[in-house]
């Protein structure tokens, strides 16, 4: 059961990051902004700087998503990929806590959306950590 749950967490997180990464890289900034608003719940001003940042971040999202999908397909062989995923989810949660008020005031994220997002990040962190496959001897 643990391997299935592990694959479920890494597969969902991988697909999510790949989809957002592809949208950010290939689609116009107006579409990217709408997709990011739907996924993240933040409102940002459309500027040339935003387009550059969105493309830059999308590359990392795509790479992270691909790493998670590789981890999903062979969790034992690619177990080492789980550690960067845990670090990223952990840092994202801590960052979310530090910038909780900023997200709700400056970026227009609702309190409920912010809480749900924070809890989901924590669920993915613990879901991957608690179901991480053991090393083979």
Secondary structure, DSSP 8 states (H G I E B T S, - for coil): -HHHHHHHHHHHHHHHHHHHHHHHHHS-HHHHHHHHHHHH-------HHHHHHHHHHHHHHHHHHHHHHHHHH-TTTTTTHHHHHHHHHHHHHHHHHHTHHHHHHTS---HHHHHHHHHHHHHHHHHHHHH------
